Amino acid sequence: MNAPRLLAGPLPGVDPVFGRGIAELRAAMAAGRLSAMDLVRGYLARIAAHDQAGPALNAVLALNGEALAEAAARDAERQRGAALGPLHGIPILFKDNIDTAGMPTTAGSLALAGRRPQRDADVVRRLREAGAVVLGKTTLHELACGVTNVSSLSGRTRNAYDAARVPGGSSGGSAVAVASSFAAAAIGTDTSGSIRIPAAFNQVWGLRPTAGRYSTAGVVPLSPTLDTVGPMARSHGDIEALWSAMAGPDGLQESQRGADGDRRVGTLDALFGAGPAEQEVSGHVRAALARWQADGAQVQSVALPLDDTRLTAANVTGYEFRDALALCLRDAGLPVRSLTDILDGAYPHPEVAPLLRERDALRDPDGNARLAVLARAQALRADVLEAMARSQLDLLAYPSVRGAPVLLGEPQRGGNGLLAAVTGLPALSVPIGFTESGIPVGLELLGPAGSERLLLQAARRFDACRAVAA
């Protein structure tokens, strides 16, 4: 079959922002062909045409009423010749569990609808300092507790290519918005796959940084141990530009080991699925890796004792969420101060409530259960790093998700996001197109701690050889 097409196509007539990358937009502004205000108006027009109207993708939860004023300030700075940041005038969307001063930050929950933080999250502050314009906030799976992107505040978000299917989550709104050119790029959060699953399902790039590498200050927590903040973008160049702005000078000081063409890549056989749809995805990923190998990469199979049971047993989220959320809500001035309050008020979406009840009921009075989970995670991390060292591997590779996005209202399974999450290692989901039956596929690359730049370099060469093959 032909590859599925974006539901939010270009607007009739002139659409100055559709599909255009950050470098192209910056060049147009530098040449005087576009202004930051033009960009904001262009993205707002696309959101108006496609988010609640048209295919009704429902990816944008709130718009920044000051976006045009912010853009005008950026344009005035450009006219004065003021120092321009790498994202000067570039409109960015943020997942709505990331604090933005003056706007609601709700984590997709009716219980938090009145929450208005006084300060920007660290990531928002850094991107503003780089010149970005805050365009608005994107939808997410309620309280980031799931991967189908449904919430009591926003309802359902739809896949950018198939309105009958889920976009993945919990950063599904950010992924759909990026794919649909509702902003130049977006920021999501990732605890156990929340950036990489929707990135794969909507054919965008998504980076989960090393645990602790980037500040999560100002993010509504799910698991302080596992929570990360990362960029989502339509192209390699865009995600590289966003990561550089987020990470600052430290993000540019990583290992340059190995030429672009001769990476040593290990395929994790345990994370390739065996079901019918999973086999189709696995074949697509293996074919892409074979093309990379033909271009100079060294690709070999790696056997590790991994399965969903072991990965789930190393996931500490259930032992951290309730208390971390209560701490976040303590001084928020809301009618709810705990997960129990949220459940007692019948706020959550019916599809989210069962998991929230389960997490609210979980007790670990002496902390020993949490410590046991962390020990299992450390053992898993040691196994992964030992396997990489033994075979002198730069990266590991496997499908971001083993199967297809499910129909709206159905439970989603088959994600591989927990491996990077529980080991704390960085991972990048690279869009590699669709299978013959139209399943969107992402290739996940995982590297040692602090190897974000290496991941991006390797993916650049992989993307180039894939483009040539296409």
Number of C-alpha atoms within 10 A of each C-alpha: 8 9 14 15 10 15 18 24 15 17 15 6 6 9 14 16 25 20 18 15 19 25 15 11 23 19 12 14 20 13 10 10 10 17 23 29 22 18 23 27 17 20 23 18 16 21 25 13 17 20 24 13 11 12 17 19 26 23 33 26 21 18 16 18 13 15 20 20 15 23 27 19 16 23 19 14 16 18 11 9 9 10 10 14 15 19 23 25 31 30 27 25 29 31 32 34 28 29 29 27 15 14 22 22 27 27 29 28 24 19 23 23 14 16 18 18 18 12 14 19 20 20 25 24 17 16 23 21 17 21 23 27 32 27 28 25 30 31 35 40 31 31 24 28 24 23 26 35 31 32 27 21 22 22 16 24 31 27 33 31 25 20 16 15 20 30 36 36 33 33 36 36 36 38 40 34 31 29 29 28 23 32 31 30 28 31 27 30 35 26 28 29 29 34 35 39 35 34 36 31 32 32 27 28 31 35 31 32 28 24 24 17 18 18 16 20 14 19 25 25 28 25 22 19 18 23 25 30 28 26 25 36 30 27 24 21 14 20 24 21 17 24 21 17 23 24 19 12 10 11 17 14 11 13 11 12 9 12 12 16 19 17 23 20 27 24 21 18 16 15 22 24 20 14 12 10 16 19 15 21 30 26 16 23 25 17 12 20 23 14 16 25 20 13 16 17 21 18 21 16 13 18 11 14 11 16 12 15 8 14 20 16 14 24 24 23 22 19 20 19 20 22 17 17 19 17 14 15 19 12 9 15 12 14 13 18 19 19 22 17 14 20 17 11 12 14 17 22 19 12 17 20 18 13 14 21 14 10 18 18 13 12 13 11 8 8 10 10 14 19 13 14 19 19 13 19 24 16 13 21 19 13 16 22 16 12 17 20 11 9 14 12 20 23 22 23 27 25 31 31 32 27 26 24 28 17 17 19 13 12 13 18 14 18 22 23 24 19 28 27 29 27 27 25 24 24 32 28 33 28 25 21 22 21 20 13 13 15 21 25 31 32 28 29 26 25 25 23 17 20 23 28 19 22 22 21 19 23 21 19 20 24 19 14 19 16 10 8 10 6
